[in-house]
Amino acid sequence: MKTKSQKFKISLGIFITIGLALFLLAIFVIGRQKNLFDPVFTLHARFSNVSGLQVGNTVRFSGINVGTVENIRILNDTTIQVSMLVKSDVQKFIKIDSEAGIGSEGIIGDRLITISHGTPEAKIVVNGQLLNSYEPVETDEIMQSLQITAGNAAIATTEISEILYKINNGEGTLGRLINDEEIAENIDETIENLKTSSKGLSENMEAAKHNFLLRGYFKKKEREAEKKRKEAEKAKEKAEKKAEKEAKKNKK
């Protein structure tokens, strides 16, 4: 009995020691995550809707976890103040014109506070600083927008399918045009006739230019075109000379 009692005491002592060690390790790990052992300072931000943010959620700056949400307090029916504990070693990087926003870990992850960069010339925040903020985008609104977009895409897909079905079955003008060989041949003949007519028209115009009765008319048109071309060249030269004079005057 005495031997068993002695072994029991030793086992119990080892068990308690291991349990105490694990307890202290858990406190240390949690403390490190919640910044219990690091020097911190306080920042505040105000929102009309915190969108599920909770005390203990993460605060991020430049994608790095730099603090935790310490307190969430309702100031009035339209304003909620969020207090944050932020590591003191990042205070020099946060400016008074930095903004706080509410984001999330992925699409459906925990909510968190994100602090944006300020301008380099702005002053550094002080303990208890109230940051400007912007309202979060609600997940419900995003999902509703996606549902509307998906619905519109489904309607468009159905309508396109119906149009293609009608075209493939020769329905409608476009369907007959694609599927009816006779119409396609008629279009080819029409295009060929237009080419022939255009060629004949060009030949007739060339013959008209050499016709005795119309020669004077075409020569008059050529003289008028040449006159307009020369006038345009003179106007261009005049404008260039004027621009050169102005340039020389500005240099002086």
Secondary structure as GFF3:
##gff-version 3
##sequence-region A 1 252
A	DSSP	alpha_helix	2	33	.	.	.	ID=ss1
A	DSSP	beta_strand	40	47	.	.	.	ID=ss2
A	DSSP	beta_strand	58	61	.	.	.	ID=ss3
A	DSSP	beta_strand	64	74	.	.	.	ID=ss4
A	DSSP	beta_strand	80	87	.	.	.	ID=ss5
A	DSSP	three_ten_helix	88	93	.	.	.	ID=ss6
A	DSSP	beta_strand	99	104	.	.	.	ID=ss7
A	DSSP	beta_strand	111	115	.	.	.	ID=ss8
A	DSSP	beta_strand	129	134	.	.	.	ID=ss9
A	DSSP	alpha_helix	139	168	.	.	.	ID=ss10
A	DSSP	alpha_helix	172	179	.	.	.	ID=ss11
A	DSSP	alpha_helix	181	209	.	.	.	ID=ss12
A	DSSP	alpha_helix	212	251	.	.	.	ID=ss13
###
